[in-house]
Amino acid sequence: MQTQFAFTLIEGKELWATMAITGFQRSADGTGCYITNEVRGPEDSTGDYSFGDCVVLTMDGARMGRTGAVATTLPDFQSVDEAREFMKTPFYSNFKNMLISLRIATR
């Protein structure tokens, strides 16, 4: 899969969101246990990279960082419309632009 920017909502008891650069395909049928926000590094790199608000977003809304610590950047949304409105904010635009500007340099 080609690396791309993704703003993804998970609907459970509440709505949770994550925004990141990802190289992993989201579930085609909308099911899964978690969302991984990682990009495969070049062959001569040290591994995978994570560029986003968290490395993993679980189906219960837990946002996990690389060390297992909870990462918090995005709000929890009360509705899909609220998430759509968030996409119009300067924070969203600036964060997205910063993420899509990142590049992995090969050695």
C-alpha distances in whole Angstrom, upper triangle without the diagonal:
4,6,9,12,13,16,17,20,21,24,27,30,29,26,24,21,19,17,15,12,9,6,6,7,10,13,13,17,17,18,18,20,18,15,13,13,12,10,10,13,14,16,19,18,20,17,14,15,16,16,18,21,20,18,18,20,21,23,26,25,25,23,23,23,22,26,26,28,27,25,27,26,25,28,28,29,31,30,27,29,29,26,26,29,27,24,27,29,29,27,24,24,25,22,19,21,21,18,16,19,18,17,16,19,19,23
4,6,10,12,16,17,20,22,25,28,31,30,27,24,21,18,16,14,10,8,6,8,9,12,15,16,19,19,21,20,22,20,16,15,13,12,9,10,12,13,16,18,18,19,17,14,14,15,15,16,20,20,18,19,20,23,24,27,26,26,24,23,23,22,26,26,28,27,25,26,25,24,27,28,28,31,30,26,28,29,25,25,27,26,23,25,27,26,25,22,21,22,20,17,18,18,15,13,15,15,14,14,17,17,21
4,7,10,13,15,18,20,24,27,30,28,25,22,19,16,13,10,7,5,4,8,9,12,16,17,20,19,21,20,21,18,15,13,10,9,7,9,11,12,15,18,16,18,15,12,11,12,11,13,16,16,15,16,18,21,23,25,24,24,21,21,20,19,23,24,25,24,22,23,21,21,24,25,26,29,28,25,27,27,23,23,25,23,20,23,24,23,22,19,19,19,17,14,15,15,11,10,12,11,11,12,15,16,20
4,6,10,12,16,18,22,25,28,26,22,20,16,13,11,8,5,6,7,9,10,11,15,16,19,18,20,19,21,18,14,13,10,10,9,12,14,16,19,21,19,21,18,15,13,12,11,12,15,16,15,16,17,20,21,24,22,22,20,20,20,20,24,24,25,24,21,21,19,19,22,23,23,26,25,22,23,23,19,19,22,20,17,19,20,20,19,16,15,16,14,11,12,13,10,8,11,11,12,14,17,19,23
4,7,10,13,16,20,23,26,23,19,17,13,11,7,6,4,6,9,11,12,12,16,17,20,18,20,19,20,17,13,13,10,11,11,14,16,18,22,23,21,22,19,16,14,12,10,9,12,13,14,15,15,19,20,22,20,20,18,19,18,19,23,23,23,21,18,18,16,15,18,19,20,23,22,19,20,20,16,16,18,16,13,16,17,17,15,12,12,13,11,8,10,11,8,7,11,11,13,15,18,21,24
4,6,10,13,16,19,22,19,16,14,10,8,6,6,6,7,10,10,10,10,13,14,17,14,17,16,17,14,11,11,9,11,12,16,18,21,24,26,23,24,21,17,15,13,11,9,11,12,13,13,13,16,17,19,17,18,15,17,17,19,22,21,22,20,17,17,15,13,16,17,17,20,18,16,17,17,13,14,16,14,12,15,16,17,15,12,13,14,12,9,12,13,10,10,14,14,16,18,22,24,27
4,7,10,13,17,19,16,13,11,7,6,4,7,9,10,13,13,13,11,14,16,17,14,16,16,17,14,11,12,10,13,15,19,21,24,27,29,26,26,23,20,17,14,12,10,10,12,13,13,12,15,15,17,14,16,14,16,17,19,22,21,21,19,16,15,13,11,13,13,13,16,15,12,14,13,10,10,13,11,9,13,14,15,13,10,11,13,11,9,13,14,11,12,16,16,19,21,24,27,30
4,7,10,13,16,14,10,8,5,5,6,9,11,11,14,13,12,9,11,13,14,11,13,13,14,11,9,11,10,14,16,19,22,25,28,30,27,27,24,20,18,15,14,12,11,12,13,12,10,12,12,14,12,14,13,15,17,19,22,20,20,18,16,15,14,11,13,12,12,15,13,11,14,13,10,11,14,12,11,15,16,18,16,13,15,17,14,13,16,17,15,16,19,19,22,23,27,29,32
4,6,10,12,10,6,6,4,7,9,12,15,14,17,16,15,11,13,14,14,10,12,13,13,11,10,13,13,17,19,22,25,29,31,33,30,30,27,23,21,18,17,14,13,13,15,13,10,11,10,12,10,13,13,16,18,20,23,21,21,18,16,15,14,11,11,10,9,11,10,8,11,11,8,10,13,12,12,16,17,19,17,14,17,19,16,15,19,20,18,19,23,23,25,26,30,32,36
4,6,10,8,6,5,6,9,12,14,17,16,18,16,15,12,12,14,13,9,10,10,10,9,9,13,14,17,20,23,26,30,32,34,31,30,27,23,22,19,19,16,15,14,15,12,9,9,7,9,8,11,12,15,18,20,22,20,20,17,16,15,16,13,13,10,10,12,11,10,14,14,11,14,16,15,16,19,20,22,20,17,20,22,20,19,23,23,21,22,26,25,27,28,32,34,37
4,7,6,5,7,9,12,15,18,20,20,22,20,18,14,14,15,14,10,11,12,12,12,12,16,17,21,24,27,30,33,36,38,35,34,31,27,26,23,23,19,18,17,18,15,12,11,8,9,9,13,14,18,21,23,25,22,22,19,19,18,18,15,14,11,10,10,9,9,13,13,12,14,17,16,17,20,21,24,22,20,23,25,22,22,26,26,24,25,29,29,31,32,36,38,41
4,5,6,8,11,14,18,20,23,22,24,22,20,17,16,18,15,12,11,12,12,12,14,17,19,23,26,29,32,35,37,39,36,35,32,28,27,24,24,21,19,18,19,16,12,10,7,7,8,12,14,17,21,24,25,22,22,19,19,18,19,16,15,11,11,11,11,12,16,16,15,17,20,19,20,24,24,27,25,23,26,28,25,25,28,29,27,28,32,31,33,34,38,40,42
4,7,9,13,16,20,23,26,25,27,25,24,20,20,21,19,16,15,16,15,15,17,20,22,26,29,32,35,38,40,42,39,38,34,31,30,27,27,23,21,20,21,18,15,13,10,8,9,13,16,19,22,25,26,23,22,19,20,19,20,17,15,11,11,10,11,13,16,16,16,19,20,20,22,25,25,28,25,24,27,29,26,27,30,31,29,31,34,34,36,37,41,42,45
4,7,10,14,17,20,23,23,26,24,23,20,19,21,20,16,16,16,16,15,16,19,20,24,27,30,33,37,39,41,38,36,33,30,28,25,24,21,18,18,20,17,13,12,10,9,8,12,14,17,21,24,25,22,21,18,18,16,17,14,11,8,7,7,8,10,13,12,12,15,17,16,18,21,21,24,22,20,24,25,23,23,27,28,26,28,31,31,34,35,38,40,43
4,7,10,14,17,20,20,23,21,20,17,17,19,18,14,15,15,15,14,14,17,18,21,24,28,30,34,36,38,35,34,31,27,26,22,21,18,16,16,18,15,12,12,10,9,8,12,13,16,19,23,24,21,21,17,16,15,15,11,9,6,5,6,7,8,11,10,9,12,14,13,15,18,18,21,19,17,20,22,20,20,24,24,22,24,28,28,30,32,35,38,40
4,7,11,14,17,17,20,19,19,15,16,19,18,14,15,14,14,12,11,14,14,18,21,25,27,31,33,35,32,30,28,24,22,19,18,14,12,12,14,12,8,9,8,8,6,9,9,13,16,19,21,18,17,14,13,11,11,8,8,5,6,9,10,10,13,11,9,13,14,13,14,17,17,19,17,15,18,20,17,17,21,21,19,22,25,24,27,28,32,34,37
4,7,10,14,14,17,16,16,14,15,18,18,14,15,15,14,12,10,12,12,16,18,22,24,28,30,32,29,28,25,22,20,16,15,11,9,10,12,11,8,10,10,11,8,10,9,13,15,18,20,18,17,14,12,11,10,7,8,7,8,11,11,10,13,11,8,11,13,11,11,15,15,17,14,12,15,17,14,14,17,18,16,18,21,21,24,25,29,31,34
4,7,10,11,14,14,15,12,15,17,18,15,16,15,14,11,9,10,8,12,15,18,21,24,27,28,25,25,22,18,16,12,11,8,6,7,9,9,7,10,12,13,10,11,8,11,12,15,18,16,16,13,11,10,9,7,9,10,11,15,15,13,16,14,11,13,15,12,12,16,15,16,13,11,14,15,12,11,15,15,13,15,18,17,20,21,25,27,30
4,7,9,13,13,14,13,16,18,20,17,18,17,17,14,10,11,8,11,13,17,19,22,25,27,24,23,21,17,14,11,9,6,6,8,10,11,10,13,15,16,13,14,11,13,13,16,19,18,17,15,12,11,9,8,11,13,14,17,17,15,17,15,12,13,15,12,11,14,14,14,12,9,11,12,9,8,11,12,9,11,14,14,17,18,22,25,28
4,6,10,11,13,13,16,18,20,18,19,18,18,14,10,9,6,8,10,14,15,18,22,23,20,20,17,14,11,8,6,4,6,8,9,10,11,14,17,18,16,15,12,13,13,14,17,17,17,16,13,13,11,11,15,16,17,21,20,18,20,19,15,16,18,15,13,17,16,16,14,11,12,13,9,8,11,10,7,9,12,11,13,15,19,21,24
4,7,9,12,12,16,18,21,19,20,19,19,16,12,10,6,7,7,11,12,15,19,20,17,18,15,12,9,7,6,6,10,10,10,12,13,17,19,21,19,18,15,16,14,15,19,19,20,19,16,16,15,15,18,20,21,24,23,21,23,22,18,19,21,18,16,19,19,18,16,14,14,14,11,9,11,10,7,7,10,9,11,12,16,18,21
4,6,8,9,13,15,18,16,17,16,17,13,10,8,5,5,5,9,11,14,17,19,17,17,14,10,9,8,8,9,12,11,10,11,13,15,18,20,18,18,15,15,15,15,18,19,20,19,17,18,17,17,20,21,22,25,24,22,24,23,20,20,23,20,18,21,22,22,19,17,17,18,14,12,14,14,10,10,13,12,13,13,17,18,22
4,7,9,13,15,18,17,18,16,17,15,11,9,8,6,5,7,10,12,15,17,15,16,13,10,10,10,11,12,15,14,12,13,15,17,19,22,21,21,18,18,17,16,20,20,22,22,20,21,21,21,24,24,25,28,27,24,27,27,23,23,26,24,21,25,25,25,23,20,21,21,18,16,17,17,13,13,15,14,13,13,16,17,20
4,6,9,12,15,14,14,13,14,12,9,7,7,7,7,9,12,15,17,20,18,18,14,11,12,11,13,13,16,14,12,12,13,15,17,20,19,19,17,17,17,16,20,20,22,21,20,21,21,21,23,23,24,27,26,23,26,26,22,23,26,24,22,25,26,27,24,21,22,23,20,18,20,20,16,16,19,17,17,16,20,20,24
4,6,8,11,11,12,11,14,12,9,9,10,11,11,12,16,18,20,23,21,22,18,15,15,15,16,16,18,17,15,14,14,16,16,20,19,20,19,19,20,20,23,22,24,23,22,23,23,22,24,23,24,26,24,22,25,25,22,22,25,24,22,25,26,27,25,22,23,24,21,19,21,22,18,17,21,20,20,20,23,24,27
4,6,9,8,9,9,11,10,7,9,10,12,13,15,19,21,23,26,24,24,20,17,17,16,16,15,17,16,14,12,12,13,13,17,16,18,17,18,19,20,23,21,23,22,21,21,21,19,21,20,20,23,21,18,22,22,19,20,23,22,20,23,25,26,24,21,22,24,21,18,21,22,18,18,22,21,22,22,26,27,30
4,6,5,6,6,10,10,9,11,13,15,16,18,22,24,26,29,27,27,23,20,20,19,20,19,20,18,17,14,14,13,13,17,17,18,18,19,21,22,25,23,25,23,23,23,23,22,23,21,21,23,22,19,22,23,20,21,25,24,22,26,27,29,27,24,25,27,24,22,25,26,22,22,26,25,25,26,29,30,33
4,6,8,10,13,13,12,14,16,18,19,20,24,26,27,31,29,29,26,23,23,22,22,21,23,21,20,18,17,17,16,20,20,22,22,23,25,25,28,27,28,27,26,26,26,24,25,24,23,24,22,19,23,24,21,21,25,25,23,26,28,30,29,25,26,28,26,23,26,27,24,23,27,27,27,27,31,32,35
4,6,9,12,14,13,16,18,20,22,23,27,29,31,34,32,32,28,25,26,24,25,23,24,23,22,19,17,17,15,18,19,21,22,23,26,27,29,27,29,27,27,27,27,25,25,23,22,23,21,19,22,24,21,22,25,25,24,27,29,32,30,26,28,30,28,25,29,30,26,26,30,30,30,31,34,35,38
4,7,10,11,11,14,16,19,20,22,26,29,30,33,31,31,27,24,24,22,22,21,21,20,19,16,14,13,11,15,16,18,19,20,23,24,27,25,26,24,23,23,23,21,21,19,19,20,18,16,19,20,18,19,22,22,21,25,26,29,27,23,25,28,25,23,26,27,24,24,28,28,29,29,33,34,37
4,7,9,10,13,16,18,21,22,26,29,30,33,31,30,27,24,24,22,23,21,21,19,18,15,13,12,10,13,15,17,18,19,22,23,25,23,24,23,23,23,24,22,22,20,20,21,19,18,21,22,20,21,25,24,24,27,29,31,29,25,28,30,27,25,28,29,26,26,30,29,30,30,34,35,38
4,6,8,11,14,16,19,20,24,27,28,31,29,27,24,21,21,19,21,19,19,17,16,12,11,9,8,12,13,14,15,16,19,20,22,19,21,20,20,21,22,21,22,19,20,21,21,19,23,24,21,23,26,25,24,28,29,31,28,25,28,29,26,24,28,28,24,25,29,28,28,28,32,32,35
4,7,10,13,16,19,20,24,27,28,30,28,26,23,20,20,19,20,19,18,15,14,10,9,6,6,9,11,11,13,13,16,18,19,16,18,17,18,19,21,20,20,18,20,21,21,20,24,24,21,24,27,25,25,29,29,31,28,25,28,29,26,25,28,28,25,26,29,28,29,28,32,32,35
4,7,10,12,16,18,21,24,26,28,25,24,20,17,17,15,17,15,14,12,10,7,6,4,6,9,9,9,10,10,13,14,16,14,16,14,15,16,17,17,18,16,18,20,20,19,23,22,19,22,24,22,22,26,26,27,24,22,25,25,22,21,25,24,21,22,26,24,25,25,28,29,32
4,6,9,13,15,18,22,23,26,23,22,18,15,15,12,13,12,12,10,8,6,5,6,8,11,10,11,10,10,12,14,16,14,16,15,14,15,16,15,17,16,17,20,20,18,21,21,17,20,22,20,19,23,24,25,22,19,22,22,19,18,21,21,17,19,22,20,22,22,25,27,29
4,6,9,11,15,18,20,22,19,18,15,11,11,9,11,10,11,9,6,5,7,9,11,14,13,12,10,10,11,11,14,13,15,14,13,15,16,16,18,18,20,23,23,21,24,23,20,22,24,22,21,24,24,25,22,20,21,22,18,17,20,19,16,17,20,18,19,18,22,23,26
4,7,10,13,16,19,21,18,17,14,10,9,6,7,7,9,7,5,6,8,11,14,16,14,13,11,10,10,10,14,14,15,14,12,14,14,14,17,18,19,23,23,21,23,22,19,20,23,20,19,22,22,22,19,17,18,18,15,14,16,15,12,13,16,14,15,15,19,21,23
4,7,9,13,15,17,14,13,10,6,5,5,7,9,11,9,7,9,11,14,17,19,18,16,14,12,11,10,14,15,16,16,15,17,17,17,21,21,23,27,26,24,27,26,22,24,26,23,21,25,24,24,21,19,20,20,16,15,17,16,12,13,16,13,13,12,16,17,20
4,6,9,12,14,12,12,9,6,5,6,8,11,14,13,10,12,15,18,20,23,21,20,17,16,14,13,17,18,20,20,18,20,19,20,24,24,26,29,29,27,29,28,24,25,27,25,23,26,26,25,23,20,21,20,17,16,17,16,12,12,14,12,11,10,13,14,17
4,7,9,11,9,10,7,5,6,9,11,14,17,16,13,15,18,20,23,25,24,23,20,18,17,15,18,19,21,22,21,23,23,24,27,28,30,33,32,30,32,32,28,29,31,29,26,30,29,29,26,24,24,24,21,19,20,19,15,15,17,14,12,10,13,13,15
4,6,8,6,7,5,5,6,10,12,15,19,17,15,17,21,23,26,28,27,25,22,20,18,15,19,21,22,24,22,24,24,25,29,30,32,35,35,33,35,34,30,31,33,30,28,31,31,30,27,25,25,24,21,20,20,19,16,16,16,13,10,7,9,9,12
4,5,5,8,8,9,10,13,15,19,22,21,18,21,24,27,29,32,30,29,26,24,22,19,22,24,26,27,26,28,28,29,32,34,35,39,38,36,38,37,33,34,36,33,31,33,33,32,30,28,28,26,24,22,22,21,18,17,17,14,11,8,9,7,9
4,6,8,8,10,13,16,18,22,25,24,21,23,26,28,31,34,32,31,28,26,23,21,23,25,28,29,28,31,30,32,35,36,38,42,41,39,41,40,36,37,39,37,34,37,37,36,33,32,31,30,28,26,26,24,22,21,21,18,15,11,11,9,10
4,7,8,11,13,17,19,22,26,24,22,24,28,30,33,35,34,32,29,26,24,21,23,26,28,30,28,31,31,33,36,38,40,43,43,41,43,42,38,39,41,38,36,38,38,36,34,32,32,30,28,27,27,25,22,22,21,18,15,11,10,7,7
4,6,8,10,13,16,19,22,21,18,21,25,27,30,32,31,29,26,23,20,17,20,22,24,26,25,27,27,29,33,34,36,40,40,38,40,39,35,36,38,35,33,35,35,33,31,29,29,28,25,24,24,22,19,20,19,16,13,9,9,7,8
4,7,9,12,15,19,21,19,17,19,23,25,29,30,29,26,24,21,18,14,16,19,21,24,23,26,26,28,32,33,35,39,39,37,40,38,35,36,38,35,33,36,35,33,31,30,30,28,25,25,25,22,20,21,21,17,15,11,12,10,11
4,7,10,13,16,19,17,14,16,20,22,25,27,26,24,21,18,16,13,15,18,20,22,21,24,24,26,30,31,33,36,36,35,37,36,32,34,35,32,31,34,33,32,29,28,28,27,24,23,24,22,19,19,20,16,14,11,13,12,13
4,7,10,13,16,14,11,13,17,19,22,24,23,21,18,16,13,11,14,16,18,19,18,21,21,23,26,27,29,33,33,31,33,32,28,30,32,29,27,30,30,29,26,24,25,24,21,20,21,19,16,17,18,14,13,10,13,13,15
4,7,10,13,11,9,12,15,18,22,23,21,20,16,14,12,10,13,15,16,17,16,18,18,20,23,25,27,30,30,29,31,30,26,27,29,26,24,27,26,25,22,21,22,20,17,17,18,15,12,14,14,11,11,9,12,13,15
4,6,9,8,6,9,12,16,19,20,18,16,13,11,9,8,12,13,14,14,12,15,14,16,20,21,23,27,27,25,28,26,22,24,26,22,21,24,23,22,19,18,19,18,14,14,16,13,10,12,14,11,12,11,14,16,19
4,7,8,8,11,13,17,20,21,18,17,14,13,11,11,14,16,16,15,12,14,13,14,18,20,22,25,25,24,25,24,20,22,23,20,18,21,20,19,16,14,15,14,10,10,12,10,7,9,11,8,10,11,14,17,19
4,5,7,10,11,15,17,19,15,15,11,11,10,11,15,15,14,13,10,11,9,10,14,16,18,22,22,20,22,20,17,18,20,16,15,18,17,16,13,12,13,12,9,9,12,10,7,10,12,11,13,14,18,21,23
4,7,9,9,13,16,16,13,12,8,9,8,11,14,13,12,10,7,7,6,7,11,13,15,19,20,19,21,18,15,18,18,15,15,18,16,16,12,11,14,13,9,11,13,12,10,13,15,14,17,18,21,24,26
4,6,7,10,14,14,11,10,6,6,5,8,11,10,10,8,6,7,8,10,13,14,17,20,21,20,23,20,17,20,21,18,18,21,20,20,16,15,17,17,13,14,17,15,12,16,18,16,18,18,22,24,26
4,7,10,14,15,13,11,7,6,5,6,9,9,10,10,8,11,12,13,16,17,19,23,23,22,25,23,20,22,24,21,20,24,23,23,19,18,20,19,16,16,18,17,14,16,18,16,17,17,20,22,24
4,6,10,11,10,8,6,5,7,8,11,9,11,10,9,11,13,13,16,15,18,21,21,21,24,22,19,22,24,21,21,24,24,24,21,19,21,21,18,18,21,19,16,19,21,19,21,20,24,25,27
4,7,8,6,6,5,6,9,12,14,11,12,10,9,11,12,11,13,12,14,17,18,17,20,19,16,19,21,18,19,22,22,23,20,18,21,21,18,18,21,20,17,20,23,21,23,23,27,28,31
4,5,5,5,7,8,12,14,15,12,13,11,12,13,15,14,15,13,15,18,18,18,22,20,18,21,23,21,21,25,25,26,23,21,24,25,21,21,25,24,21,23,26,25,26,26,30,31,34
4,5,7,10,12,15,17,19,16,16,14,15,15,17,15,15,13,14,16,16,16,20,19,17,20,22,21,21,25,25,27,24,22,25,26,23,23,26,26,23,25,28,27,29,29,33,34,37
4,6,9,11,15,18,19,15,15,13,14,14,16,15,14,12,14,15,16,17,20,19,17,21,23,21,22,26,25,27,24,23,26,27,24,24,28,27,25,27,30,29,31,31,35,36,39
4,6,9,13,16,17,14,14,10,11,11,12,11,11,9,11,13,15,15,18,17,15,18,20,18,19,22,22,24,21,19,23,23,20,21,24,24,22,24,27,26,28,29,32,34,37
4,6,10,13,14,10,10,7,8,9,12,12,12,11,14,16,18,19,22,20,18,21,22,20,21,24,23,25,21,20,24,24,20,21,25,24,21,24,27,25,27,27,31,33,35
4,7,10,11,9,8,5,5,7,9,10,11,11,14,17,19,19,22,20,17,20,22,18,19,23,22,22,19,18,21,21,17,18,21,20,18,21,23,22,24,24,27,29,31
4,7,8,5,6,5,6,9,11,13,15,15,18,21,23,23,25,23,20,24,25,22,22,26,24,25,21,20,23,22,18,19,22,21,18,21,23,21,23,22,26,27,29
4,5,5,5,6,5,9,11,14,16,17,20,24,25,25,27,25,22,25,26,22,23,26,24,24,20,20,22,21,17,19,21,19,16,20,21,19,20,20,23,24,26
4,6,7,9,9,13,15,17,20,21,24,27,28,28,30,28,25,28,29,26,25,29,27,27,23,22,24,23,19,20,22,20,17,20,21,18,19,18,21,22,23
4,5,9,10,14,16,19,21,22,25,29,30,30,33,30,28,30,31,28,28,31,29,29,25,25,27,26,22,23,25,23,21,24,25,22,23,21,23,25,25
4,6,9,12,15,17,19,20,23,26,28,28,30,28,26,29,30,27,27,30,29,29,25,24,27,26,22,24,26,24,21,25,26,23,25,23,26,27,29
4,6,10,13,15,17,18,22,24,27,27,29,27,24,28,28,25,26,29,27,27,23,23,26,24,21,23,25,23,21,24,26,23,25,24,27,29,30
4,7,10,12,14,14,18,21,23,23,26,23,21,24,25,22,23,26,24,24,20,20,23,22,19,21,24,22,20,23,25,23,25,25,28,30,31
4,7,9,12,13,16,20,22,22,24,21,19,22,22,19,20,23,21,21,17,17,20,19,15,17,20,18,16,20,21,20,22,22,26,28,30
4,6,8,10,14,17,19,19,21,18,16,19,19,16,17,20,18,18,14,14,18,17,14,16,19,17,16,20,21,20,23,24,27,30,32
4,7,10,13,16,18,18,19,16,14,17,16,13,14,16,14,14,10,11,14,13,10,13,16,14,14,17,19,18,22,23,26,29,31
4,7,9,13,14,14,15,12,10,13,13,10,11,14,12,13,10,9,13,13,11,12,16,15,14,17,20,20,23,24,28,31,33
4,6,10,12,12,14,10,9,12,12,9,12,14,13,14,11,11,15,16,14,15,19,19,18,21,23,23,27,28,32,35,37
4,7,9,11,12,10,9,12,13,11,13,16,15,17,15,14,18,19,17,18,21,21,20,23,26,26,29,30,34,36,39
4,6,7,9,6,6,10,10,9,12,14,14,17,15,14,17,19,18,18,22,22,22,24,26,27,30,32,35,38,41
4,7,8,7,8,11,11,11,14,16,16,20,18,17,20,23,21,22,25,26,25,27,30,31,34,35,39,42,45
4,5,5,7,9,10,11,13,15,16,20,19,17,20,22,21,21,24,26,25,26,29,30,33,35,39,41,44
4,5,5,6,9,10,11,13,15,18,18,15,18,21,20,19,22,24,23,24,27,28,31,33,37,39,42
4,5,5,6,9,10,11,13,17,17,15,17,20,20,19,22,24,23,24,27,29,32,34,38,41,44
4,5,5,6,9,10,11,15,14,13,16,18,18,18,21,22,22,23,26,28,31,33,37,40,43
4,5,5,7,9,10,14,13,10,13,16,15,15,18,20,19,20,23,24,27,30,33,36,39
4,5,5,7,10,13,13,10,12,16,15,14,17,20,19,20,23,24,27,30,33,36,40
4,5,5,7,11,12,10,12,15,15,15,17,20,20,21,23,25,28,31,35,38,41
4,5,5,9,8,7,9,12,12,12,15,17,17,18,21,22,26,28,32,35,38
4,6,8,8,6,7,11,10,10,12,15,15,15,18,20,23,26,29,32,36
4,7,9,7,7,11,12,11,13,16,16,17,19,22,25,28,31,34,38
4,5,5,6,9,10,11,12,14,16,17,19,21,24,27,30,34,37
4,5,5,6,8,10,10,12,14,15,16,19,22,25,28,32,35
4,6,5,6,8,10,11,12,14,15,17,21,24,27,30,33
4,6,5,6,8,10,11,12,14,16,20,22,25,29,32
4,6,5,6,9,10,11,12,15,18,21,24,28,31
4,5,5,6,9,10,11,13,17,20,22,26,29
4,6,5,6,9,10,11,15,18,21,24,27
4,5,5,6,9,10,14,17,20,23,26
4,5,5,6,9,12,16,18,22,25
4,6,5,7,11,14,16,20,23
4,5,6,9,12,15,18,21
4,6,8,11,14,18,21
4,7,10,13,16,19
4,7,10,13,16
4,6,10,13
4,7,10
4,7
4
